[in-house]
Structures are given as structure tokens and as C-alpha cells.
Amino acid sequence: MPFLDYQTAGESHGPGVLITITGLPAGMRLDTDLVNVELRRRQGGYGRGARQRIERDSAEVLSGIYRGKTIGSPLALLIRNRDARLEDLEKTPPIFTPRPGHADLAGALKYLTPDCRPVLERASARETAGRTGAGAVAGQLLRRATLESGPINVFGFVRAIGGEATDLVVDPQRAPELWKARDASETYCPDPAATKRQVAAIRAAKIDKDTLGGLLECHVFNLPPGLGSTMDWRDKLDARIAFAVMSIQAIKGVEIGDGFSAAAARGSNFHDPIAFDPAKVESPSLGFVRSSNHAGGTEGGMSNGQTLVVRAAMKPISTLLDPLPSVDLRTGEPHPAAYERSDICAAPAASVVMQNVVAFEVARAFLAKFGGDTLDEVRWAYEAWLTAARKLGKP
Ligand code: EPS
């Protein structure tokens, strides 16, 4: 049985972005409309540039489906680029003056070329359309495999943009309401007052010919304990999630739970006391409740039955209308960095990417524990394990 994995291919202005997912169980109905909802959400958010008015991202299924359901073979999805002009020399000129903050300089030196174009085409966040598509499929798998006992759901949103933050406390009981508020927000922040401040901050940055980053957050609800592993460092759930989130374009920091602020805490105030509530034994937490969640839902590299909380810091977009000093790679002479069409702020889009890459990592860990050739076998394995775990400690 293959292990759940995926690859993306495609350049920003090439014909499209291709996603191949391997290791999906057979018998899962794939709702491409739901994949497309995530793709379109990723294209949006206040602060996006003109490119997103050209693109109409939607996924075409190339393989892996028979009569609407997965068959266990690799699932290939194609998202076509409308702005496909990579082979048009007039429209995609070479770039010889690397932008500080982009992949341009490191990539040009790595591939021994003064033209940054080939590297930036792949480094571009266009590639995250592929990761969003893969995560949207994984999110469906998670929900379908866990429907009976409380579906695993992943909720990503924007916490702050350019320092304008919401202090919203995410209550899993209010999840549907938060979802609605996020989807009504131009910055994907489920707090209307903070949204207004964030929009104003992006507008001000645009007037100043500048760019902004932000703080993104993701919560995974109904996560059972025991996903990931403490036996091998490569299988630790928190480590895999940190890796996946850090790999999103422009992310410079990732934390789980209290993250960096844990460094200043005392153990007695930090660790989350354990209690047992028999009324919650049927929930994915198996009745083990905590009065706090500083750990962010993982202990020892495994989920612990609490909500998983991940936060990521995104740096400001590196393409600046008022470019920073750089160098012409052909001559070594000083020259302002290149400018080409870009976004002012892509934090809302990145929160969608983050939600989906986290969903993929959770699905990977879920199948590592409960995997089977068919979705039914995955469901049975999960239900059988829940039944056995609920008997723990009972005579
Ligand atoms: C990007 C530059 C812009 C963004 C792009 C990422 O593209 P373009 O140069 O075509 O205007 O729009 O992001 C996407 C295309 C996308 O779909 O997210 C960059 O330099 O990284």
C-alpha cells in the first residue's frame, strides 16, 4: 500500500500546474467543485495583483477516477494557466537584476545563469495552486473517513496583516460561525473590525508603493490522539506540519500552540492539565479534556486529542514598485532590482494554502495509522481503534 504523497509541476507562466497524488484509497467520491472552491479562494483576498483577474483556476481530472470515485491509482489534476506566455520572448523578458527577498539571486548562482527568469518561474507562488488542490482532496478524504465520530476539519485564517491583528479566541463550538465570518472577510480574517484595519493597511502600503506580509493561523478540529509518531523523528506530526508550512512561499516562521512564547513560561503554567470527562468519551478526544491548550494539540510528535493550532509568519512580498538596490548579474554594476506585476499582500491567499498543506499532512498521518486499500477499510480501522481506545482503563 503506497504512502500518501504528492508532487506539483509547472511554471508560473507555463501552460499549467499539474498535481499528482499517490496513495489515495479507492472508493472515495471526489467532489471537484469543493476543490475548485479552495482554488478560487486562494486566488482572492484584498491586496492581490492583476494576475488573478486573468486566471480562473479550476481542476481538471486527468487520472485516478472511475465513475466519480478514486480507484487507488495516482490522481492527476491539471490547473490550466490563462496567462501562459513563458515561451513568448517579448512578454517574458529575462531578469538580470535580482529582487532582494525573492529566489532570484540564490537561484541564478545555483544554476549558473545571469537570467533569473527560469528560477523565478518555479519559485513563484503560482505553484501553491497545486498544493491547495492536493490539500483540498486530502481534506475531503479526512472528512469522509471520520464522518461517523466527528469529522476532522481544518480551518485556516488570517490573524494579522502588517501588524493589524485580531485577538479572536477560536472556539471549536463556534466553528461554523467563524467559517462564515472568514469567508465574508476581504482579508480572510473572521473579525470584521480587524478586517477593516487590515484592508486600510494594505491600501496604505499600495499608496506608498510598498508591500505587506502577515500572520496566518490554522486549527484542526476533531483530531484524534495518536496521529504522527514519537518512534521516528521523520514521522513526528508537528515536525511534518512545520516542514509543510515553512515550505510555502514567503513563510519565515512557524509555531505550534504557544510556540516561541513557551520559552519564557514555567512548566507549571505551560503544560495543559489532563482531566477525564465521561460525557465526551464518544468524541475524537475520547473524553480526555484539558483546561488549556498551550501545546497546540501535539505532545511527543503525536496529536493528543486537542485542537491542533499552527501559526505562520509571512514576510512582505519581495517585488517592490520602488525597487531596492541590487546588481546587474551581467556586469556586477549596481542597478535597482527588477519590477514586474505582483501582489501588494498575499497573506489571505497564503492562509488558504496553509489550511490545505496542513490538511494534507494530517491526512498522511491519518492513513499511516488507519490506511487501507479502500475508504471503507480506512473507516473501519478508525472506528475499531476508537472502540479499543475507549475501553482503556475500564475493567
Ligand atoms: C508571484 C508574482 C505574481 C503573483 C504570483 C506570484 O505573478 P505574476 O508575475 O504573473 O503577476 O500573482 O502568484 C500567482 C500567480 C498565484 O496564482 O498565486 C511571484 O513572483 O511569486
Residues whose N, C-alpha, C, O or C-beta is under 5 A from the ligand:
A	BS01	EPS	R51 A123 S124 A125 R126 R341 S342 D343
